[in-house]
Amino acid sequence: MNAGSNVIPPSDIEEPTPIVFWSPLEFVLAISFLGLGIVSKLWVVGLLGAGGILVGSRHLKRGAKRGGMQHLIWSLGLQVEPHLSKAFPPSWKNEFIE
């Protein structure tokens, strides 16, 4: 590499490696939904739900910032478990600790 060359580093070097065409999070959610449908003997519902997750996530990701799905799952978990919301302060009350 020359000292004078203008090499631009890749901007997506820390992105997760996709599984087939989807991010690992989308793929795991879809497979989990499919597995839940198979275990409950409603495999058609599980298959339709998994397909809905994979197709719907593509539409939800348009224009979204990175990490939006992880933040949504985290916030839903705090709403489901009120004990967790008491353990973690709201994001607007976080301050730097010196």
VEXMI-647582 format. One line per field, with one value per atom (N, C-alpha, C): residue in one letter; atom name; x, y, z. Coordinates in steps of 0.05 Angstrom, whole numbers, plus 5000, padded with zeros to 4 digits. Layout:
BEGIN
resn	a, ...
name	CA, ...
xx	X, ...
yy	Y, ...
zz	Z, ...
END
This chain:
BEGIN
resn	m, m, m, n, n, n, a, a, a, g, g, g, s, s, s, n, n, n, v, v, v, i, i, i, p, p, p, p, p, p, s, s, s, d, d, d, i, i, i, e, e, e, e, e, e, p, p, p, t, t, t, p, p, p, i, i, i, v, v, v, f, f, f, w, w, w, s, s, s, p, p, p, l, l, l, e, e, e, f, f, f, v, v, v, l, l, l, a, a, a, i, i, i, s, s, s, f, f, f, l, l, l, g, g, g, l, l, l, g, g, g, i, i, i, v, v, v, s, s, s, k, k, k, l, l, l, w, w, w, v, v, v, v, v, v, g, g, g, l, l, l, l, l, l, g, g, g, a, a, a, g, g, g, g, g, g, i, i, i, l, l, l, v, v, v, g, g, g, s, s, s, r, r, r, h, h, h, l, l, l, k, k, k, r, r, r, g, g, g, a, a, a, k, k, k, r, r, r, g, g, g, g, g, g, m, m, m, q, q, q, h, h, h, l, l, l, i, i, i, w, w, w, s, s, s, l, l, l, g, g, g, l, l, l, q, q, q, v, v, v, e, e, e, p, p, p, h, h, h, l, l, l, s, s, s, k, k, k, a, a, a, f, f, f, p, p, p, p, p, p, s, s, s, w, w, w, k, k, k, n, n, n, e, e, e, f, f, f, i, i, i, e, e, e
name	N, CA, C, N, CA, C, N, CA, C, N, CA, C, N, CA, C, N, CA, C, N, CA, C, N, CA, C, N, CA, C, N, CA, C, N, CA, C, N, CA, C, N, CA, C, N, CA, C, N, CA, C, N, CA, C, N, CA, C, N, CA, C, N, CA, C, N, CA, C, N, CA, C, N, CA, C, N, CA, C, N, CA, C, N, CA, C, N, CA, C, N, CA, C, N, CA, C, N, CA, C, N, CA, C, N, CA, C, N, CA, C, N, CA, C, N, CA, C, N, CA, C, N, CA, C, N, CA, C, N, CA, C, N, CA, C, N, CA, C, N, CA, C, N, CA, C, N, CA, C, N, CA, C, N, CA, C, N, CA, C, N, CA, C, N, CA, C, N, CA, C, N, CA, C, N, CA, C, N, CA, C, N, CA, C, N, CA, C, N, CA, C, N, CA, C, N, CA, C, N, CA, C, N, CA, C, N, CA, C, N, CA, C, N, CA, C, N, CA, C, N, CA, C, N, CA, C, N, CA, C, N, CA, C, N, CA, C, N, CA, C, N, CA, C, N, CA, C, N, CA, C, N, CA, C, N, CA, C, N, CA, C, N, CA, C, N, CA, C, N, CA, C, N, CA, C, N, CA, C, N, CA, C, N, CA, C, N, CA, C, N, CA, C, N, CA, C, N, CA, C, N, CA, C, N, CA, C, N, CA, C, N, CA, C, N, CA, C, N, CA, C, N, CA, C, N, CA, C, N, CA, C, N, CA, C, N, CA, C, N, CA, C
xx	5017, 5000, 5018, 5012, 5027, 5019, 5039, 5033, 5015, 5015, 4999, 4972, 4965, 4940, 4917, 4895, 4871, 4853, 4856, 4841, 4819, 4794, 4771, 4764, 4765, 4758, 4728, 4721, 4693, 4677, 4653, 4636, 4620, 4617, 4600, 4617, 4641, 4659, 4649, 4634, 4624, 4596, 4584, 4558, 4558, 4536, 4536, 4534, 4545, 4544, 4515, 4503, 4475, 4473, 4450, 4443, 4423, 4429, 4414, 4413, 4390, 4388, 4381, 4379, 4369, 4390, 4387, 4405, 4401, 4421, 4418, 4394, 4388, 4366, 4339, 4335, 4310, 4308, 4330, 4330, 4323, 4335, 4330, 4301, 4290, 4262, 4243, 4249, 4232, 4233, 4257, 4260, 4247, 4249, 4236, 4206, 4195, 4166, 4157, 4173, 4167, 4169, 4189, 4192, 4169, 4160, 4137, 4112, 4108, 4086, 4087, 4111, 4113, 4108, 4119, 4115, 4085, 4071, 4043, 4025, 4036, 4022, 4005, 4014, 4001, 4023, 4034, 4057, 4051, 4026, 4018, 4019, 4009, 4009, 4038, 4055, 4083, 4098, 4091, 4104, 4095, 4069, 4060, 4071, 4073, 4085, 4114, 4129, 4158, 4161, 4145, 4146, 4138, 4118, 4110, 4132, 4147, 4169, 4191, 4198, 4219, 4212, 4187, 4178, 4173, 4160, 4154, 4178, 4199, 4223, 4237, 4235, 4247, 4233, 4206, 4191, 4196, 4199, 4204, 4232, 4251, 4279, 4283, 4266, 4270, 4271, 4293, 4296, 4301, 4304, 4309, 4339, 4346, 4374, 4383, 4409, 4421, 4414, 4407, 4401, 4372, 4356, 4328, 4312, 4316, 4301, 4310, 4336, 4345, 4334, 4333, 4321, 4292, 4277, 4249, 4244, 4260, 4257, 4264, 4285, 4293, 4271, 4259, 4238, 4212, 4206, 4183, 4188, 4212, 4219, 4216, 4223, 4219, 4190, 4173, 4145, 4132, 4141, 4130, 4138, 4163, 4173, 4177, 4158, 4160, 4183, 4193, 4215, 4241, 4243, 4267, 4267, 4243, 4242, 4248, 4244, 4252, 4282, 4294, 4323, 4339, 4329, 4344, 4330, 4345, 4333, 4325, 4306, 4299, 4323, 4323, 4347, 4351, 4330, 4333, 4344, 4345, 4356, 4384, 4395, 4423, 4442, 4461, 4482, 4509, 4529, 4556, 4565, 4578, 4589, 4618, 4627, 4655, 4670
yy	4977, 5000, 5025, 5043, 5068, 5087, 5103, 5122, 5144, 5149, 5171, 5163, 5137, 5128, 5135, 5142, 5148, 5124, 5108, 5083, 5089, 5084, 5089, 5062, 5061, 5035, 5029, 5004, 4997, 5006, 5017, 5028, 5007, 4984, 4963, 4939, 4945, 4923, 4909, 4923, 4911, 4901, 4900, 4890, 4859, 4848, 4819, 4805, 4781, 4766, 4756, 4762, 4754, 4724, 4713, 4685, 4685, 4672, 4672, 4702, 4715, 4744, 4761, 4750, 4764, 4767, 4787, 4790, 4767, 4760, 4738, 4742, 4766, 4771, 4764, 4772, 4766, 4736, 4723, 4694, 4679, 4686, 4671, 4676, 4700, 4705, 4688, 4687, 4671, 4641, 4631, 4602, 4596, 4614, 4610, 4609, 4627, 4627, 4602, 4593, 4568, 4544, 4543, 4522, 4522, 4545, 4547, 4536, 4542, 4531, 4501, 4490, 4461, 4447, 4459, 4447, 4447, 4468, 4470, 4457, 4443, 4428, 4447, 4471, 4491, 4500, 4481, 4487, 4507, 4507, 4525, 4554, 4558, 4584, 4593, 4574, 4580, 4587, 4573, 4578, 4606, 4612, 4638, 4661, 4656, 4676, 4681, 4659, 4662, 4677, 4671, 4685, 4714, 4719, 4747, 4763, 4750, 4763, 4770, 4751, 4756, 4777, 4776, 4796, 4823, 4823, 4848, 4862, 4847, 4861, 4877, 4867, 4882, 4909, 4910, 4935, 4953, 4941, 4958, 4970, 4957, 4966, 4990, 4995, 5017, 5044, 5058, 5084, 5082, 5059, 5056, 5058, 5066, 5067, 5039, 5036, 5010, 5004, 4979, 4972, 4978, 4986, 4993, 4969, 4945, 4921, 4912, 4913, 4905, 4924, 4950, 4969, 4964, 4957, 4951, 4927, 4905, 4881, 4887, 4904, 4911, 4927, 4946, 4963, 4946, 4927, 4910, 4892, 4883, 4867, 4882, 4908, 4924, 4929, 4930, 4934, 4908, 4885, 4860, 4854, 4859, 4854, 4880, 4888, 4914, 4914, 4891, 4890, 4900, 4895, 4905, 4935, 4946, 4975, 4990, 4976, 4988, 4986, 4965, 4961, 4979, 4986, 5004, 5031, 5053, 5079, 5086, 5103, 5112, 5124, 5123, 5132, 5162, 5177, 5206, 5214, 5195, 5201, 5191, 5178, 5168, 5191, 5190, 5210, 5197, 5212, 5201, 5199, 5177, 5173, 5180, 5197, 5205, 5189
zz	5000, 5000, 5000, 4983, 4982, 5004, 5013, 5034, 5024, 4998, 4987, 4976, 4978, 4966, 4985, 4973, 4989, 4990, 5010, 5013, 5033, 5025, 5042, 5055, 5082, 5095, 5092, 5091, 5088, 5112, 5107, 5128, 5143, 5130, 5142, 5152, 5162, 5170, 5195, 5212, 5237, 5235, 5211, 5207, 5210, 5221, 5224, 5197, 5195, 5170, 5166, 5143, 5139, 5135, 5144, 5140, 5117, 5096, 5071, 5062, 5066, 5059, 5083, 5106, 5129, 5150, 5168, 5190, 5210, 5226, 5245, 5264, 5272, 5290, 5277, 5252, 5238, 5234, 5226, 5221, 5246, 5269, 5294, 5303, 5300, 5307, 5290, 5264, 5246, 5252, 5256, 5263, 5290, 5309, 5335, 5332, 5315, 5311, 5297, 5278, 5264, 5283, 5300, 5320, 5339, 5348, 5366, 5353, 5327, 5312, 5309, 5305, 5303, 5329, 5351, 5378, 5386, 5379, 5386, 5366, 5347, 5326, 5308, 5305, 5287, 5268, 5253, 5236, 5214, 5205, 5184, 5195, 5219, 5231, 5236, 5246, 5250, 5224, 5203, 5177, 5166, 5168, 5160, 5177, 5203, 5220, 5215, 5210, 5203, 5177, 5157, 5132, 5135, 5152, 5158, 5171, 5189, 5203, 5182, 5165, 5146, 5125, 5115, 5095, 5109, 5132, 5146, 5156, 5164, 5174, 5152, 5127, 5105, 5102, 5105, 5102, 5126, 5150, 5173, 5174, 5161, 5162, 5144, 5125, 5106, 5121, 5119, 5132, 5162, 5173, 5201, 5207, 5231, 5239, 5248, 5248, 5256, 5286, 5292, 5319, 5328, 5309, 5316, 5325, 5313, 5321, 5349, 5355, 5381, 5403, 5396, 5416, 5420, 5399, 5402, 5419, 5415, 5431, 5460, 5465, 5492, 5505, 5491, 5503, 5509, 5491, 5496, 5520, 5524, 5547, 5573, 5572, 5596, 5602, 5581, 5586, 5596, 5588, 5596, 5625, 5632, 5659, 5674, 5690, 5705, 5724, 5733, 5751, 5738, 5712, 5698, 5695, 5691, 5687, 5714, 5736, 5762, 5766, 5755, 5759, 5742, 5718, 5700, 5699, 5703, 5701, 5673, 5669, 5642, 5628, 5601, 5587, 5590, 5594, 5597, 5624, 5643, 5670, 5674, 5653, 5655, 5656, 5674, 5675, 5676, 5668, 5669, 5698, 5704, 5731, 5731, 5749, 5750, 5771
END
